[in-house]
Amino acid sequence: MAHSTLEVDRLVRHHQSRAGGIRLHYVAAGQGPTVLLLHGFPEFWYAWRYQIPTLVQAGFRVVAPDLRGISLSEKPGGIDAYAPDRHVEDIVALLHHLGEERVRLVGHDYGGGIAWLTAMQHPELVDRLVVLNAPHPLRFMHGLRSWRQRLRSWYVLAFRLPRLPERILGARDFFLLRRVLSGRDAYTPTDIERYVEAWEMPGALTGMLNSYRALSRQEADRIPSRIRPIKAPVLVLWGERDRYLGRELAEPPSEWVPLTHLVRFPRASHFVQADAPDAVNRLLVEFLSAGTTPPSARSP
């Protein structure tokens, strides 16, 4: 059963890391093998409020950072500071700060993209990988050849515009961002206000958007040269009512990710960990526990 959001606030402790030359805020709780949780857009560490208590109860040490530019983490100037490789460097530096040699890595949305790249570029650090509604980079590039996916991903291009996206997203007390998360029981009014507090921080909107602005055409063209096989076991959790990513993007290319187990959630949205927390938590604990056979590709 999913835990209350109040429980996560009582459970976690707040920390800062300055490893790698940038200040990252993160929360941590529990003892045991470390699970690193990477949030997506437009969220922060609180995206994992339903998962942290369950993982701690299952015997894991859980660490959930705010990515650079987000909430309480540092917001460096310049678009280049938000290139995908900079985010990967942050994760590697954070693991060194934590004294971890290998972790179980979990990422959603943009954080899932960072998790994919980290597992490719630093396989020695990743024991197991879980991605939630975040396509493998090659699958996403191929998907963008479809006009349907281009329409779904219109915001990626829109976010690259200077200044205007900040004005639009911040207008009417963050009306559009509120709409992204509202309308489902998974996000209570109290939850939404927590997000608003994070968005209101100076430079926070620009920090979030700069990660998309850094995905220039030149940056995208470099992705194929960075693709490496992922030998670690991989679990993909996919909410099929995703308005931004087509269901055909869920399965990674088997030649690059041979040990993949895909679980689809027909009634969950892009924010699958919030929409179906009990099922997601069960699968996470089963997959991340040492010596456990990965779950079969079934729909809850």
C-alpha positions as CSV (number, residue, x, y, z in Angstrom):
1,M,0.0,0.0,0.0
2,A,1.4,3.4,-0.9
3,H,2.5,5.5,2.1
4,S,1.2,9.0,2.9
5,T,3.1,11.9,1.6
6,L,3.5,13.2,5.2
7,E,5.5,10.0,6.0
8,V,8.2,10.9,3.5
9,D,8.8,14.2,5.1
10,R,9.3,12.6,8.5
11,L,11.6,9.9,7.0
12,V,14.1,11.8,4.8
13,R,17.0,14.0,5.8
14,H,18.2,16.9,3.7
15,H,21.8,17.1,2.5
16,Q,24.0,19.0,0.1
17,S,26.9,17.8,-2.0
18,R,29.5,20.1,-3.6
19,A,31.3,17.3,-5.3
20,G,32.0,18.0,-9.0
21,G,32.0,21.7,-8.5
22,I,28.3,22.2,-8.2
23,R,26.0,22.2,-5.2
24,L,23.4,19.5,-5.3
25,H,20.6,19.1,-2.8
26,Y,19.4,15.6,-2.1
27,V,17.4,13.7,0.5
28,A,18.4,10.4,1.9
29,A,16.7,7.8,4.1
30,G,17.3,4.2,5.2
31,Q,20.2,1.8,5.4
32,G,21.3,-0.9,3.0
33,P,22.1,-1.1,-0.7
34,T,21.7,2.3,-2.3
35,V,18.9,3.2,-4.7
36,L,19.4,6.5,-6.5
37,L,16.2,8.1,-7.8
38,L,16.3,10.7,-10.6
39,H,13.2,12.9,-11.1
40,G,11.9,14.3,-14.4
41,F,10.2,17.5,-15.6
42,P,8.6,19.5,-13.9
43,E,9.3,17.8,-10.7
44,F,12.0,17.6,-8.0
45,W,13.0,14.9,-5.4
46,Y,9.4,14.9,-4.1
47,A,8.3,13.1,-7.3
48,W,9.3,9.9,-5.4
49,R,7.2,10.6,-2.3
50,Y,5.3,7.3,-2.8
51,Q,8.4,5.2,-3.4
52,I,10.8,6.3,-0.7
53,P,9.1,4.9,2.3
54,T,8.4,1.5,0.7
55,L,12.0,1.2,-0.5
56,V,13.3,2.1,3.0
57,Q,11.0,-0.4,4.5
58,A,12.3,-3.0,2.1
59,G,15.9,-2.5,3.3
60,F,17.4,0.0,0.9
61,R,19.2,3.3,1.4
62,V,17.4,5.7,-0.8
63,V,18.9,8.9,-2.2
64,A,16.9,11.4,-4.3
65,P,18.6,14.5,-5.6
66,D,17.2,17.7,-7.1
67,L,18.9,17.8,-10.5
68,R,21.0,20.9,-11.3
69,G,18.8,23.9,-11.9
70,I,16.0,22.5,-9.9
71,S,14.5,23.5,-6.5
72,L,17.3,23.7,-3.9
73,S,20.1,22.6,-6.1
74,E,22.5,25.1,-7.7
75,K,21.4,26.9,-10.9
76,P,24.5,27.6,-13.0
77,G,24.3,30.2,-15.7
78,G,24.4,29.4,-19.4
79,I,22.7,26.7,-21.5
80,D,25.8,24.6,-21.9
81,A,25.9,23.9,-18.2
82,Y,22.8,21.8,-18.7
83,A,24.0,19.5,-21.4
84,P,23.2,15.8,-20.8
85,D,26.8,15.1,-20.0
86,R,26.8,17.7,-17.3
87,H,24.0,15.9,-15.6
88,V,25.8,12.6,-15.9
89,E,28.9,14.1,-14.3
90,D,26.7,15.3,-11.4
91,I,25.5,11.8,-10.8
92,V,29.0,10.4,-10.9
93,A,30.2,13.1,-8.5
94,L,27.3,12.5,-6.2
95,L,28.0,8.8,-6.0
96,H,31.6,9.5,-5.2
97,H,30.5,11.9,-2.5
98,L,28.3,9.2,-1.1
99,G,31.1,6.7,-1.1
100,E,29.2,4.4,-3.4
101,E,30.9,2.1,-6.0
102,R,27.7,0.6,-7.5
103,V,24.1,1.6,-7.1
104,R,20.7,0.6,-8.3
105,L,19.7,3.5,-10.5
106,V,16.1,4.6,-11.1
107,G,15.0,7.5,-13.4
108,H,11.7,9.0,-14.7
109,D,11.2,11.2,-17.7
110,Y,14.3,13.5,-18.1
111,G,15.8,11.7,-15.2
112,G,15.3,8.5,-17.0
113,G,17.3,9.9,-19.9
114,I,20.1,10.7,-17.6
115,A,19.9,7.2,-16.1
116,W,20.2,5.7,-19.6
117,L,23.3,7.7,-20.4
118,T,24.9,7.0,-17.0
119,A,24.4,3.3,-17.4
120,M,26.0,3.5,-20.9
121,Q,28.9,5.8,-20.0
122,H,29.7,4.4,-16.5
123,P,28.6,0.7,-16.5
124,E,30.9,0.1,-13.5
125,L,28.6,2.2,-11.4
126,V,25.2,0.7,-12.2
127,D,24.2,-2.6,-10.8
128,R,20.6,-2.5,-12.0
129,L,18.6,0.1,-13.9
130,V,14.9,1.1,-13.8
131,V,13.4,3.7,-16.2
132,L,9.9,5.0,-16.1
133,N,8.4,6.6,-19.2
134,A,11.8,7.5,-20.6
135,P,12.7,5.9,-23.9
136,H,16.1,4.7,-24.8
137,P,17.9,7.5,-26.6
138,L,18.1,5.6,-29.9
139,R,14.4,4.6,-29.7
140,F,13.4,8.3,-29.1
141,M,15.5,9.5,-32.0
142,H,13.9,7.0,-34.3
143,G,10.5,7.9,-32.9
144,L,10.9,11.5,-33.8
145,R,10.8,10.5,-37.5
146,S,7.1,10.0,-36.9
147,W,4.9,13.1,-37.2
148,R,2.7,11.7,-34.4
149,Q,5.6,11.7,-32.0
150,R,6.8,15.1,-33.2
151,L,3.4,16.5,-32.3
152,R,3.5,14.8,-28.9
153,S,7.0,16.3,-28.3
154,W,6.2,19.8,-29.5
155,Y,7.2,21.2,-26.1
156,V,10.8,20.1,-26.6
157,L,11.1,22.6,-29.4
158,A,9.0,25.3,-27.7
159,F,11.1,25.2,-24.6
160,R,14.2,26.1,-26.6
161,L,12.9,29.6,-27.2
162,P,14.6,32.3,-25.1
163,R,12.7,33.9,-22.2
164,L,9.2,33.3,-23.6
165,P,8.7,29.8,-22.1
166,E,9.5,31.2,-18.6
167,R,6.8,33.9,-19.0
168,I,4.2,31.4,-20.3
169,L,4.9,28.7,-17.6
170,G,5.1,31.3,-14.8
171,A,1.9,33.1,-15.9
172,R,-1.3,33.0,-13.7
173,D,0.5,31.4,-10.8
174,F,2.0,28.6,-12.9
175,F,-1.3,27.6,-14.4
176,L,0.1,25.4,-17.2
177,L,2.5,23.6,-14.9
178,R,-0.3,23.0,-12.4
179,R,-2.4,21.5,-15.2
180,V,0.4,19.0,-16.0
181,L,0.1,17.5,-12.6
182,S,-3.5,18.3,-11.6
183,G,-6.7,16.3,-12.3
184,R,-5.6,13.0,-10.7
185,D,-5.8,11.8,-7.2
186,A,-2.1,11.2,-7.2
187,Y,-1.4,14.9,-6.8
188,T,-3.2,16.5,-3.9
189,P,-3.6,20.3,-3.5
190,T,-0.9,20.1,-0.9
191,D,1.4,18.3,-3.3
192,I,0.8,20.9,-6.0
193,E,1.7,23.7,-3.6
194,R,5.0,21.9,-2.8
195,Y,5.8,22.0,-6.5
196,V,4.8,25.7,-6.8
197,E,7.3,26.4,-4.0
198,A,10.0,24.7,-6.0
199,W,9.0,26.5,-9.3
200,E,9.0,29.9,-7.5
201,M,12.6,29.7,-6.5
202,P,14.8,32.3,-8.3
203,G,16.1,30.8,-11.6
204,A,14.1,27.6,-11.2
205,L,12.1,27.9,-14.4
206,T,15.1,28.8,-16.4
207,G,17.1,25.9,-14.8
208,M,14.4,23.4,-15.8
209,L,14.1,24.8,-19.3
210,N,17.8,25.0,-19.9
211,S,18.0,21.2,-19.8
212,Y,15.8,21.1,-22.9
213,R,17.6,24.1,-24.5
214,A,20.8,22.1,-24.2
215,L,19.3,19.4,-26.4
216,S,20.3,21.2,-29.5
217,R,20.4,19.6,-33.0
218,Q,24.2,19.3,-32.6
219,E,23.8,17.6,-29.3
220,A,21.2,15.2,-30.7
221,D,23.5,14.4,-33.6
222,R,26.2,13.3,-31.1
223,I,23.9,10.7,-29.4
224,P,24.5,7.8,-31.7
225,S,28.2,8.0,-31.1
226,R,27.7,7.7,-27.4
227,I,25.4,4.6,-27.4
228,R,26.9,1.7,-25.6
229,P,25.5,-1.7,-24.7
230,I,23.9,-1.9,-21.2
231,K,24.8,-5.3,-19.7
232,A,23.0,-4.6,-16.4
233,P,19.5,-5.9,-15.9
234,V,17.0,-3.2,-17.0
235,L,13.3,-2.8,-15.9
236,V,11.1,-0.5,-18.0
237,L,7.9,0.7,-16.4
238,W,5.5,2.5,-18.8
239,G,2.3,4.3,-18.3
240,E,0.4,3.9,-21.6
241,R,-1.8,7.0,-21.2
242,D,1.3,9.2,-21.7
243,R,0.3,12.4,-23.6
244,Y,4.0,13.1,-24.5
245,L,5.5,9.8,-25.5
246,G,4.0,7.1,-27.7
247,R,3.6,3.6,-26.4
248,E,5.8,2.3,-29.2
249,L,8.8,4.0,-27.6
250,A,8.7,1.9,-24.5
251,E,10.8,-1.1,-25.5
252,P,14.5,-0.5,-25.8
253,P,16.5,-1.9,-28.8
254,S,17.4,-5.5,-27.8
255,E,20.8,-5.3,-29.5
256,W,21.8,-2.6,-27.1
257,V,19.8,-3.6,-24.0
258,P,19.5,-7.4,-24.0
259,L,18.4,-7.9,-20.4
260,T,15.2,-5.8,-20.5
261,H,11.9,-6.5,-18.8
262,L,9.0,-4.2,-19.8
263,V,5.9,-3.8,-17.8
264,R,3.1,-1.7,-19.2
265,F,0.4,0.1,-17.2
266,P,-2.6,0.6,-19.4
267,R,-4.4,3.0,-17.0
268,A,-1.4,5.1,-15.9
269,S,-0.2,8.4,-17.4
270,H,3.3,9.7,-18.0
271,F,3.6,10.0,-14.2
272,V,3.3,6.3,-13.6
273,Q,5.0,6.2,-10.2
274,A,2.3,8.5,-8.9
275,D,-0.7,7.0,-10.7
276,A,0.1,3.4,-9.8
277,P,2.3,3.6,-6.7
278,D,1.4,0.2,-5.2
279,A,2.2,-1.7,-8.4
280,V,5.3,0.3,-9.1
281,N,6.6,-0.1,-5.6
282,R,6.0,-3.9,-5.7
283,L,7.9,-4.2,-9.0
284,L,10.7,-1.9,-7.8
285,V,11.3,-3.9,-4.6
286,E,11.1,-7.2,-6.5
287,F,13.6,-6.1,-9.2
288,L,16.0,-4.1,-7.0
289,S,16.4,-6.7,-4.3
290,A,19.6,-8.6,-4.7
291,G,19.1,-12.1,-6.0
292,T,15.5,-11.6,-7.1
293,T,14.5,-12.8,-10.5
294,P,13.2,-9.8,-12.6
295,P,9.5,-9.7,-13.0
296,S,8.0,-11.0,-16.2
297,A,6.7,-8.5,-18.8
298,R,3.1,-8.4,-17.7
299,S,0.5,-5.6,-17.2
300,P,-0.7,-5.0,-13.6
